[in-house]
Amino acid sequence: MRIIRNILLTGLWLCLLASTAQAASVRVFKAGEAGVSPMQLREGAMAEGFAQAVVDEARTMLPAELDEVRAELLRLYMVEHAKPYVQGYNIVSSEAMDAGLILNLDVIIDRTALREGLRQMGFYSTLSAPQPLNLVLPQNLTGEEGSALMDLVTLTGLRREAAGTPVFTLEKGAEGVFLAHLDAGADRWTARGKNMTTVWFDLWGRFFTRPEAAALRTDMRELSVAGWFSSDAALEFDRVLRGWDSAVQEVQLVELDMQPSGVGASWNLRLVSGERFAMLLGGYLPQRGLTHRLTEVGQ
């Protein structure tokens, strides 16, 4: 029985690798500028398209609606930082005109990488309520740098407070090098560099993914479903389950059993929205004659 189960699991994983990537279609217009070559214009349009595809995908993955201000800041950030999340793309059409370039793209997003990126940027921690922040700034920031820093505060989902922790301290040294410290009580991190955005997310990425935060998580669940007629039906539900990003994430198939009454399967997953997950399960399982049990991992 264990051999059969292992063979079935291997087959499911191989099929999942071939079926999880889906292309998102985006249409962008990039206005022409004096001194910008056609190649540069095309590269700029593609960067805009990648950024929009990432934001569109992020909005389907997050457990709550992303407000327009934060969504636009995320799009602007992704114009220069989207490539790690793009698995592939296809230029469907390209139309050059006097005013600029219209580009239609199909973009395949690496959802696993994007989920981790959003977590490091604080989206899963601050979407329902902002993270308090004690911000200590130097006097020699330019107006443009100060404005960019406030955009980073909003993008990360932070709210400034006059006291308390965590404390983010920024210093601007010679030749425009930034030195930053993030003091979160028991944890303290330091980063240095000429790019303020890179320094910023270097520190906050560590804050939002620190081990003690993960150790306190109570949102891991085990979902067991019984009554499948075949392993193919369980595979189809696995594909559906992995698409419910706004309700559950980090879905992992852990067991597939051939039972006298049919096929049973269980998954480990992280619960994002219990109410939404219950609604989705209620709309999928009962009409197929399936029963389920949802418990905390380890119980």
Secondary structure, DSSP 4 states (H G I P E B T S, - for coil): -HHHHHHHHHHHHHHHHHHS--EEEEEEEEE--TT--HHHHHHHHHHHHHHHHHHHHHHHHSSSPPPHHHHHHHHHHHHHH-GGGEEEEEEEEEEEETTEEEEEEEEEE-HHHHHHHHHHTTHHHHSSSPEEEEEE--TT--HHHHHHHHHHHHHHTEEE-SSSS-EEEEEE-GGG-EEEEEE-SS-EEEEEES-HHHHHHHHHHHHHT-HHHHHT---EEEEEEEEESSHHHHHHHHHHHHT-TTTEEEEEEEEEEEETTEEEEEEEEEES-HHHHHHHHHHHSGGGT-EEEEEETT-
